Amino acid sequence: MQSRVLRLLANIYLDWDWEQCQDKALETINLANEACLHPVGIYLKIKILLRRGASDEEIQIAAMSLLDFEDPENFLDFFLSTTKLLLENDRDAVGFDFLKTVCNRLEWSAEVGKVFLLHIELLLQRKEDQLVKEKIENILAAHHAGKELPFKILNWLHNILWNQAAQNFEEENYTEALQWYDYSLSFYPSGQTDMDFAKLQRNRASCYIHLKQLDKAYEAVKEAEIYDAANIFTQFIIFKIAVSRGNTDEALAAVDALEQCVANSIAQERDPNTEEISTTAFLSLAAQFALENGQQEVAIRSLEYLAQYSEDLQQVLIALKCLIRLVISQISHVVDLEENSYRNEEMSRLLFWVKTAYGKVASPIAKEKLTLEVWTNEVQWFRKIAWNLAMQCEKCLDIMRDFFLLSFELSQLCPTEKAVLVSQKTCLLMAAAADLELGRNATDASQKAEMLTHAIEHVHGCRKIVNILKQIGDNAKDPTENLLLLYEIEAKAKLNDPSLPSVLDCMWEMPHLETKILETIASVVMEPPAHYPEIAKQTLKKAISIYLQGTTINTMKYSKCLHSFINISLPDEVLEPDMHILEEIWSFFEDALNVISRSKEYPQVKILWLMTKAWNTGIFQYGEGLYVIAEKWCGLGIRFLSHLGTLKKSYEGQMTDVYKEIVANIEREKCSPPNEE
């Protein structure tokens, strides 16, 4: 008790006023140790001597006195604390000498491992790596000779070795890191493994990868896979080795294994060489590593899984952008017609990814997770990419249509500006055109009807946008309205839609009808299964009148339009034309003669056709005994004959003879007395 009180008093002197009380502190601790020697008293005396700056010899005597107690094994913690105290006060020589003496004294003890490990740690702190390696090799030799370290001591040693390896790994000293890991591996008895063993093999494999020793890396990670195959770190290292070897099949299989790990939400461990990260981040790292090593196919697979599983909206959008860029770069080189099927498949994948992006940015939580500026930029990027991809799908109309519709849907998320409205208008116009073409080519009746119905829906949507643009002052000349009219008429004609006449009524109210649109309408309403000859005649009449109203007449276009009108009004297969029809089309022949007489550019083949049509009509009437009507039409044909130029001689003789015969019959009929009843 007296010794304990004196030690407490010495502590007070030590912590009070050192300059005034240091002698009293030393005197008091000496009295305490004389009263009852205890390791605490010796430790406190060493502390006071160090504070006073005593010589190494004096301090060494005090330290060695700790070893004079019986059963020194019981005071091991005091020995270790004393060693640390000496080294902390820069008495390395005394400290290491004391530690060496402790090792020798406790050589027989099971606890001597603590001393060895403290010695190793202290040497590592002083960068004495070579000395540490010598001591570890000595410990390893003793361990395999039968002097095995206790379990706790062995775990402590593994931690020391792994920490040293991890430090070297971070400093990119991979050979050195591998040596420390190999020391740890050497302490594993043959056949004894655990989860740490799998982790150790993964760490060794990582070192080998950086050292470009892929075969050894593969051997190490395969050892890890035996005991911990479901671990995502194991599969990621297998993946890196496969990519580094350029083995695409193995790399893809490893990516699939990574995906399975993510899908199963396997709990992650903290690896010494890798920061703790989410499972989906491994897919991001895999994509990056694959790209760095020129494995685009592998990168694409990784990014697909990343976009599927990541809960980070920004990460998903980045992954989708990368996917789109990668595939676009691949298909941009496709020029061979035989590769068109591949191109279409890739376009379908691109369509799926853009649709996925739309679903993400259109979700209510998107604006909560992203700033307004970032969200708007993302929407605009995917809107424009959908547009650009649509423009590259002219040979695959259904995909082109879907891209345009997707671009339209994305644009609806954007502010309602004129540029966006123009884009929406064009998207729906192109979608209508695509569905119309698909409807034309569809062999299945229900599919044809579906496509044509969709085309009409797009037309109506587009027309609404056109009206909005008009309201905000877009007065620029735009052919969209004419095209919408044409698309709607064709679709409804092919569907035999009863509302078709109402569409035509609206058409006549349009201020700027173009002849090309009118002629096209006339053509489409006659394409099977549509058959609306009256509508065709009506539109062609309007087109002809527009041609004739011009200051100068485009005789080439006018002649084609007139040809179509007469062909519909007086088809070749109709043997007995209605007299009303003949009266109706007579003026059109007359107008044609006027145009021909004023123009030398009227196509001669069209003049020949008009002549033949008029002549044949007259000949048919002649055969029916209607000589007056026959003479009228045959005379019309002869009037065209005078404009045939070099071809005139080929027809003039025969036609003149027949015409004279017709006239003679008319005269004869006039001279004949009327029949009596």
C-alpha positions in Angstrom: 0.0 0.0 0.0 2.8 2.3 0.9 4.4 1.6 -2.5 1.2 2.3 -4.3 0.7 5.6 -2.6 4.3 6.6 -3.5 3.7 5.7 -7.1 0.6 7.9 -7.2 2.6 10.8 -5.6 5.4 10.3 -8.2 2.7 10.6 -11.0 1.5 13.9 -9.4 5.1 15.3 -9.4 5.5 14.1 -13.0 2.4 15.9 -14.2 2.6 19.0 -11.9 5.6 21.3 -12.2 8.3 19.3 -13.9 11.0 21.9 -13.5 10.5 22.1 -9.8 9.4 18.5 -9.1 11.5 16.2 -11.3 14.0 15.4 -8.5 11.1 14.7 -6.1 9.4 12.5 -8.8 12.6 10.3 -9.2 13.2 10.2 -5.4 9.6 9.2 -4.7 9.5 6.4 -7.4 12.8 5.0 -6.0 11.2 4.9 -2.5 8.2 3.2 -4.0 10.3 0.5 -5.7 12.3 0.0 -2.5 9.1 -0.5 -0.5 7.7 -3.0 -3.0 9.1 -3.6 -6.5 6.3 -3.8 -9.1 6.5 -3.5 -13.0 4.3 -0.4 -12.8 6.9 1.2 -10.6 9.7 0.3 -13.0 7.7 1.5 -16.0 7.0 4.9 -14.2 10.7 5.2 -13.3 11.7 4.6 -17.0 9.2 7.3 -17.9 10.7 9.8 -15.5 14.2 9.0 -16.6 13.3 9.6 -20.2 11.7 12.9 -19.2 15.0 13.9 -17.4 17.1 12.9 -20.4 18.9 10.1 -18.7 21.6 8.1 -20.5 20.8 5.0 -22.6 22.8 2.9 -20.1 20.8 4.2 -17.1 17.5 3.6 -18.9 18.6 0.2 -20.1 19.4 -0.9 -16.5 15.9 0.2 -15.5 14.3 -1.7 -18.4 16.2 -4.9 -17.9 15.1 -4.9 -14.3 11.6 -5.8 -15.6 13.0 -9.2 -16.6 14.0 -10.0 -13.0 10.5 -10.9 -11.9 9.5 -14.5 -11.7 7.1 -15.8 -14.4 8.0 -12.9 -16.9 5.3 -14.3 -19.2 2.7 -12.8 -16.9 4.2 -9.3 -17.5 4.3 -9.5 -21.3 2.0 -6.5 -21.8 4.4 -4.4 -19.6 7.3 -5.5 -21.8 5.5 -4.4 -24.9 4.4 -1.1 -23.5 7.9 -0.4 -22.3 9.3 -1.1 -25.8 6.8 1.3 -27.4 7.6 3.9 -24.8 11.3 3.7 -25.5 10.8 3.9 -29.2 8.4 6.8 -29.0 11.2 8.7 -27.1 13.8 7.9 -29.8 15.6 5.4 -27.7 15.6 2.8 -30.6 18.8 1.1 -29.6 17.6 0.5 -26.1 14.1 -0.4 -27.2 15.1 -3.0 -29.8 17.8 -4.5 -27.5 15.2 -4.8 -24.8 12.8 -6.4 -27.2 15.4 -8.8 -28.4 16.1 -9.8 -24.8 12.4 -10.4 -24.2 12.2 -12.6 -27.2 15.1 -14.7 -26.0 13.7 -15.0 -22.4 10.2 -16.0 -23.6 11.3 -18.2 -26.4 9.6 -21.2 -24.8 6.3 -19.2 -24.3 3.2 -19.6 -26.5 2.9 -15.8 -26.2 6.2 -15.0 -27.8 4.4 -14.4 -31.0 3.1 -11.1 -29.7 6.6 -9.9 -29.2 7.7 -11.0 -32.7 4.7 -9.2 -34.2 5.3 -6.0 -32.2 8.9 -6.1 -33.4 7.7 -6.5 -37.0 5.3 -3.6 -36.7 7.9 -1.4 -35.2 10.4 -2.2 -37.9 7.7 -1.5 -40.6 7.1 1.9 -39.1 10.7 2.6 -39.6 10.7 1.3 -43.2 12.9 -1.6 -42.3 11.2 -3.9 -44.8 14.2 -6.1 -45.4 14.6 -6.9 -41.7 10.9 -7.6 -41.5 11.1 -10.1 -44.3 13.9 -11.9 -42.6 12.0 -12.2 -39.4 8.8 -13.3 -41.2 10.9 -16.0 -43.0 12.2 -17.1 -39.7 8.7 -17.2 -38.2 7.5 -19.1 -41.3 10.3 -21.7 -41.0 9.5 -22.2 -37.3 5.8 -22.4 -38.1 6.3 -25.2 -40.7 8.7 -26.9 -38.3 5.9 -27.4 -35.8 6.0 -24.2 -33.8 2.7 -23.0 -35.1 1.5 -19.6 -34.0 -1.7 -19.4 -32.0 -4.9 -18.5 -34.0 -5.2 -15.0 -32.7 -1.5 -14.3 -33.3 -1.7 -15.7 -36.8 -4.7 -13.5 -37.6 -2.7 -10.5 -36.4 0.2 -11.5 -38.6 -2.1 -11.8 -41.6 -3.5 -8.3 -41.0 0.1 -6.9 -40.9 1.0 -8.6 -44.1 -2.2 -7.6 -45.9 -1.9 -4.0 -44.8 1.6 -3.9 -46.0 0.6 -5.5 -49.3 -2.3 -3.1 -49.7 -0.1 -0.1 -49.1 2.3 -1.3 -51.8 -0.6 -2.0 -54.2 -1.9 1.6 -53.8 1.6 2.8 -54.6 1.6 0.6 -57.7 4.5 -1.5 -56.3 2.7 -4.7 -57.5 5.7 -7.0 -57.2 6.3 -6.0 -53.6 2.6 -6.3 -52.8 2.6 -9.8 -54.3 5.5 -10.8 -52.0 3.6 -9.7 -48.9 0.5 -11.6 -50.1 2.6 -14.7 -50.8 4.0 -14.6 -47.2 0.3 -14.6 -46.0 -0.5 -17.5 -48.3 2.5 -19.5 -47.0 0.9 -19.6 -43.5 -2.1 -21.4 -44.8 -1.8 -25.2 -44.1 -2.4 -27.4 -47.2 -6.2 -28.0 -47.6 -7.2 -25.4 -45.0 -9.2 -22.6 -46.6 -11.8 -20.0 -45.6 -13.4 -16.9 -47.1 -10.2 -14.9 -46.4 -8.3 -17.4 -48.4 -10.5 -16.7 -51.5 -10.0 -12.9 -50.9 -6.2 -13.4 -50.6 -6.2 -15.3 -54.0 -8.2 -12.5 -55.6 -5.7 -9.9 -54.3 -2.8 -12.0 -55.7 -4.6 -12.2 -59.0 -5.0 -8.4 -59.1 -1.3 -8.1 -58.6 -0.6 -10.5 -61.4 -3.0 -8.7 -63.7 -1.0 -5.4 -63.2 2.2 -7.3 -63.8 0.8 -8.7 -67.1 1.2 -12.3 -65.8 -2.3 -13.3 -66.9 -1.8 -17.1 -66.6 -0.8 -16.8 -62.9 -3.6 -14.4 -62.3 -6.0 -16.9 -63.8 -4.6 -19.7 -61.6 -5.1 -17.5 -58.5 -8.6 -16.4 -59.2 -9.7 -19.9 -60.1 -8.6 -20.9 -56.6 -10.8 -18.1 -55.3 -13.7 -19.3 -57.4 -13.6 -22.8 -55.9 -14.4 -21.4 -52.5 -16.3 -18.1 -53.3 -17.7 -18.3 -56.9 -20.7 -16.1 -56.1 -18.6 -13.2 -55.0 -18.7 -10.3 -57.4 -15.0 -9.5 -56.9 -14.2 -13.0 -58.0 -16.2 -12.7 -61.2 -14.9 -9.2 -61.9 -11.3 -10.4 -61.8 -12.2 -13.3 -64.1 -13.7 -10.7 -66.4 -10.6 -8.5 -66.4 -8.4 -11.4 -67.2 -10.7 -12.5 -70.1 -10.7 -8.9 -71.5 -6.9 -8.6 -71.1 -6.5 -11.8 -73.0 -8.8 -10.6 -75.7 -11.2 -13.6 -75.2 -14.6 -12.1 -76.0 -16.6 -15.2 -75.2 -15.1 -15.6 -71.8 -15.5 -11.9 -71.1 -19.2 -12.0 -72.1 -19.7 -15.0 -69.8 -18.0 -13.1 -67.0 -20.3 -10.1 -67.6 -23.3 -12.4 -67.4 -21.9 -13.7 -64.1 -21.5 -10.2 -62.8 -25.1 -9.5 -63.8 -26.2 -12.5 -61.8 -24.4 -11.2 -58.8 -26.1 -7.9 -59.1 -29.5 -9.5 -59.6 -29.0 -11.6 -56.5 -27.9 -8.6 -54.5 -25.0 -10.4 -52.9 -23.6 -8.7 -49.9 -20.3 -6.9 -50.6 -17.0 -7.1 -48.7 -14.4 -4.5 -48.5 -11.4 -5.6 -50.5 -7.9 -4.2 -49.6 -7.3 -3.2 -53.2 -10.8 -1.8 -54.1 -12.9 0.8 -52.4 -16.2 -0.3 -51.2 -18.7 0.2 -54.0 -22.2 -0.9 -55.0 -22.7 -4.0 -57.1 -23.9 -1.9 -60.1 -20.7 0.1 -60.1 -18.9 -3.1 -61.1 -20.8 -3.1 -64.3 -19.7 0.5 -64.9 -16.1 -0.5 -64.2 -16.5 -3.5 -66.5 -17.7 -1.3 -69.4 -14.8 1.2 -68.8 -12.2 -1.6 -68.7 -13.6 -3.3 -71.8 -13.5 0.0 -73.8 -10.0 0.7 -72.7 -9.0 -2.7 -74.1 -11.0 -2.4 -77.4 -13.8 -4.8 -76.5 -16.8 -2.9 -77.6 -19.2 -5.9 -77.6 -18.3 -6.6 -74.0 -18.7 -3.0 -73.1 -22.2 -2.9 -74.7 -23.3 -5.9 -72.7 -22.0 -4.4 -69.5 -23.7 -1.0 -70.2 -27.0 -2.8 -71.0 -26.9 -4.5 -67.5 -25.9 -1.2 -65.9 -28.9 0.6 -67.4 -31.1 -2.3 -66.3 -30.1 -2.5 -62.7 -28.8 0.9 -61.6 -31.0 3.0 -59.3 -29.0 6.1 -60.1 -30.9 8.0 -62.8 -28.0 10.0 -64.0 -25.9 6.8 -64.3 -28.6 5.1 -66.3 -28.9 8.0 -68.7 -25.1 8.1 -69.1 -25.0 4.3 -69.8 -27.8 4.6 -72.4 -25.9 7.5 -74.1 -22.7 5.4 -74.3 -24.7 2.4 -75.7 -26.2 4.6 -78.4 -22.9 6.1 -79.3 -21.1 2.8 -79.5 -23.7 1.1 -81.7 -24.0 4.1 -84.0 -20.3 4.0 -84.5 -20.5 0.4 -85.4 -23.4 0.6 -87.9 -22.0 3.7 -89.5 -19.6 1.5 -91.4 -22.3 -0.9 -92.7 -22.6 -0.3 -96.5 -23.0 -3.9 -97.8 -26.6 -4.7 -98.6 -26.1 -8.2 -97.1 -25.5 -6.5 -93.8 -28.8 -4.6 -93.8 -30.4 -7.3 -91.5 -27.7 -6.6 -89.0 -28.2 -2.9 -89.3 -32.0 -3.3 -88.7 -31.3 -5.4 -85.6 -29.0 -2.8 -84.2 -31.5 -0.1 -85.0 -34.1 -2.1 -83.0 -31.7 -2.2 -80.1 -31.2 1.6 -80.4 -34.9 2.1 -80.4 -35.3 0.1 -77.2 -32.6 2.1 -75.5 -34.2 5.5 -76.5 -37.6 4.2 -75.3 -36.0 3.2 -72.0 -34.5 6.7 -71.7 -37.9 8.3 -72.4 -39.4 6.2 -69.7 -36.8 7.4 -67.3 -36.9 11.1 -68.0 -40.7 11.1 -68.3 -41.2 9.6 -64.9 -42.5 12.0 -62.1 -39.4 11.5 -60.0 -36.9 12.4 -62.8 -37.3 16.2 -62.0 -36.8 15.5 -58.3 -33.5 13.6 -58.9 -32.1 16.0 -61.5 -31.8 19.7 -61.7 -34.1 21.4 -64.2 -31.2 22.3 -66.5 -29.8 18.7 -66.5 -33.2 17.2 -67.0 -33.9 19.5 -70.0 -30.6 18.8 -71.5 -31.1 15.1 -71.2 -34.6 15.3 -72.8 -33.2 17.4 -75.7 -30.3 15.0 -76.3 -32.5 11.9 -76.6 -35.1 13.8 -78.7 -32.5 14.8 -81.2 -30.8 11.4 -81.3 -34.3 9.8 -82.0 -34.7 12.2 -84.8 -31.3 11.5 -86.3 -31.7 7.8 -86.0 -35.1 8.1 -87.8 -33.4 9.8 -90.7 -31.1 6.8 -91.0 -33.9 4.3 -91.3 -35.3 5.1 -94.7 -35.0 1.4 -95.6 -36.9 0.2 -92.6 -40.1 2.2 -92.4 -41.6 0.7 -89.2 -38.4 1.5 -87.2 -38.2 5.0 -88.8 -41.8 5.7 -87.8 -41.2 4.5 -84.2 -38.1 6.8 -83.9 -40.1 9.8 -85.2 -42.9 9.1 -82.8 -40.4 8.7 -79.9 -38.8 12.0 -80.9 -42.3 13.5 -80.8 -43.1 12.1 -77.4 -39.8 13.4 -76.0 -40.4 16.8 -77.6 -43.7 17.0 -75.6 -41.6 17.2 -72.4 -39.8 20.2 -73.8 -41.0 23.9 -73.4 -43.5 24.8 -76.1 -41.3 26.8 -78.4 -41.6 27.4 -82.1 -38.6 25.2 -82.9 -40.0 22.3 -80.9 -43.4 22.7 -82.5 -41.8 22.6 -86.0 -40.0 19.4 -84.9 -43.3 17.9 -83.6 -45.0 18.7 -86.9 -42.3 17.1 -88.9 -42.2 14.0 -86.7 -46.0 13.3 -87.1 -45.8 14.1 -90.8 -43.0 11.6 -91.3 -44.8 9.0 -89.1 -48.0 9.4 -91.2 -46.0 9.0 -94.4 -44.3 5.8 -93.0 -47.6 4.3 -91.9 -49.2 5.1 -95.2 -46.4 3.4 -97.1 -46.6 0.4 -94.8 -50.3 0.2 -95.4 -49.8 0.3 -99.1 -47.4 -2.7 -98.9 -49.3 -4.7 -96.3 -50.7 -8.0 -97.5 -52.8 -8.7 -94.5 -56.1 -6.8 -94.6 -56.3 -6.2 -90.8 -52.7 -5.0 -90.8 -53.3 -2.7 -93.7 -56.3 -1.2 -92.0 -54.3 -0.7 -88.8 -51.5 1.1 -90.6 -53.8 3.3 -92.5 -55.8 4.2 -89.4 -52.6 5.2 -87.6 -51.7 7.3 -90.6 -54.9 9.2 -90.2 -54.4 9.7 -86.5 -50.9 11.2 -87.2 -52.4 13.5 -89.8 -55.0 14.8 -87.4 -52.3 15.4 -84.7 -50.0 17.1 -87.2 -52.8 19.4 -88.4 -53.4 20.6 -84.9 -49.8 21.6 -84.6 -49.9 23.3 -88.0 -52.9 25.4 -86.7 -51.0 26.4 -83.6 -48.0 27.5 -85.7 -50.4 29.6 -87.8 -51.7 31.3 -84.6 -48.2 32.2 -83.4 -47.4 33.8 -86.8 -45.7 31.2 -88.8 -46.8 32.4 -92.3 -43.9 30.9 -94.2 -44.8 28.8 -97.3 -45.2 25.3 -96.0 -46.3 22.3 -98.1 -47.3 20.4 -94.9 -51.0 21.1 -95.3 -51.1 19.8 -98.8 -49.2 16.7 -97.8 -51.6 16.1 -94.9 -54.5 16.4 -97.2 -53.0 14.0 -99.6 -52.2 11.4 -96.9 -55.6 11.6 -95.4 -57.4 11.2 -98.7 -55.3 8.3 -99.7 -55.7 6.5 -96.3 -59.5 7.1 -96.3 -59.9 6.1 -99.9 -58.1 2.8 -99.2 -60.2 2.2 -96.1 -63.3 3.1 -98.0 -64.0 5.6 -95.3 -67.5 7.3 -95.6 -66.0 10.6 -94.4 -63.9 11.0 -97.5 -66.3 13.5 -99.3 -66.0 15.8 -96.3 -62.3 15.9 -96.6 -62.7 16.9 -100.3 -65.0 19.7 -99.3 -62.3 21.1 -97.0 -59.8 20.7 -99.9 -61.7 23.1 -102.2 -61.6 25.7 -99.5 -57.8 25.7 -99.4 -56.3 28.9 -100.9 -53.2 27.5 -102.6 -53.9 24.1 -104.1 -51.0 22.8 -106.1 -51.5 20.8 -109.3 -49.0 18.2 -108.2 -51.1 17.5 -105.1 -54.3 17.4 -107.1 -52.8 14.9 -109.7 -51.5 12.7 -106.9 -54.9 12.7 -105.2 -56.4 11.6 -108.5 -53.9 8.8 -108.7 -54.3 7.5 -105.2 -58.1 7.4 -105.2 -57.8 5.1 -108.2 -55.2 2.7 -106.7 -56.7 -0.6 -105.6 -58.5 -1.2 -103.4 -59.7 2.4 -103.8 -61.8 3.2 -106.8 -63.2 6.8 -106.9 -63.3 7.8 -110.5 -65.5 10.8 -109.9 -63.2 12.2 -107.3 -60.3 11.6 -109.6 -62.0 13.5 -112.4 -62.9 16.3 -110.2 -59.4 16.9 -108.9 -57.9 16.6 -112.4 -60.4 19.1 -113.7 -59.2 21.5 -111.1 -55.6 20.8 -111.9 -56.2 21.4 -115.7 -58.0 24.7 -115.0 -55.0 25.8 -112.9 -52.6 24.9 -115.7 -54.7 26.9 -118.2 -54.9 29.9 -115.9 -51.2 30.4 -115.9 -49.5 33.0 -118.1 -47.3 30.3 -119.5 -48.3 26.7 -119.7 -46.0 23.9 -118.8 -47.1 21.7 -121.7 -45.4 18.6 -120.4 -47.2 18.6 -117.1 -50.5 19.8 -118.7 -50.4 17.0 -121.3 -49.9 14.4 -118.6 -52.7 15.7 -116.5 -55.0 15.9 -119.5 -54.1 12.3 -120.5 -55.0 11.1 -117.0 -58.3 12.9 -117.0 -59.4 11.6 -120.4 -58.3 8.1 -119.6 -60.5 8.1 -116.5 -63.4 9.7 -118.2 -63.1 7.6 -121.4 -61.3 4.4 -120.5 -60.3 2.1 -123.4 -62.3 -0.9 -122.0 -65.6 1.0 -122.1 -67.0 0.3 -125.6 -70.2 2.4 -125.3 -69.4 5.7 -123.7 -72.2 7.8 -122.3 -73.1 10.7 -124.6 -73.0 13.0 -121.6 -69.4 12.0 -121.0 -68.5 12.7 -124.6 -70.0 16.1 -124.3 -68.2 16.8 -121.1 -64.7 15.9 -122.4 -65.1 17.6 -125.8 -64.1 21.0 -124.4 -60.9 19.5 -123.0 -59.9 18.3 -126.4 -60.6 21.8 -127.8 -58.5 23.3 -125.0 -55.7 20.9 -125.9 -55.9 22.0 -129.5 -55.6 25.7 -128.5 -52.6 24.9 -126.3 -50.9 22.9 -129.1 -51.5 25.6 -131.6 -49.7 28.1 -129.4 -46.8 25.9 -128.3 -44.2 24.0 -130.2 -43.1 22.1 -127.0 -46.3 20.0 -126.6 -45.1 16.3 -126.6 -45.7 14.8 -130.0 -46.5 11.4 -128.4 -49.3 13.1 -126.4 -50.7 14.7 -129.6 -50.7 11.3 -131.3 -52.5 9.8 -128.3 -55.2 12.6 -128.3 -55.6 12.1 -132.1 -56.0 8.4 -131.7 -58.4 8.7 -128.8 -60.7 11.1 -130.7 -60.4 9.1 -133.9 -61.2 5.8 -132.2 -64.2 7.4 -130.5 -65.5 8.5 -133.8 -64.9 5.1 -135.5 -66.9 3.4 -132.7 -69.8 5.8 -133.3 -69.5 5.1 -137.0 -69.8 1.4 -136.4 -72.9 2.1 -134.4 -74.4 4.0 -137.4 -74.2 7.4 -135.6 -72.6 9.1 -138.5 -73.0 12.7 -137.3 -71.3 12.0 -134.0 -68.7 9.9 -135.8 -67.9 12.8 -138.2 -67.5 15.2 -135.2 -65.0 13.0 -133.4 -63.1 11.8 -136.5 -62.9 15.4 -137.6 -61.4 16.3 -134.2 -58.9 13.6 -134.7 -57.9 15.0 -138.2 -57.5 18.4 -136.5 -54.8 16.9 -134.3 -53.3 15.2 -137.3 -52.2 18.5 -138.7 -50.0 19.0 -135.6 -48.2 15.7 -135.9 -45.3 16.9 -138.0 -43.3 14.1 -139.5 -45.8 11.5 -138.3 -48.6 13.1 -140.3 -47.8 11.2 -143.5 -48.1 7.8 -141.7 -51.8 8.4 -140.8 -53.1 11.0 -143.2 -54.0 8.8 -146.2 -56.0 6.2 -144.3 -57.7 8.7 -142.0 -58.7 11.0 -145.0 -60.2 8.1 -146.8 -62.2 6.9 -143.8 -63.3 10.5 -143.0 -64.6 10.9 -146.6 -66.5 7.7 -146.3 -68.2 9.0 -143.1 -69.0 12.3 -144.7 -70.5 10.5 -147.8 -72.6 8.4 -145.5 -73.9 11.5 -143.8 -74.8 13.1 -147.2 -76.4 9.9 -148.4 -78.5 9.7 -145.2 -79.6 13.3 -145.7 -80.8 12.5 -149.3 -82.7 9.4 -148.3 -86.5 9.8 -148.0 -87.8 9.2 -144.5 -89.3 5.8 -143.8 -93.1 5.6 -144.0 -95.0 4.2 -141.0 
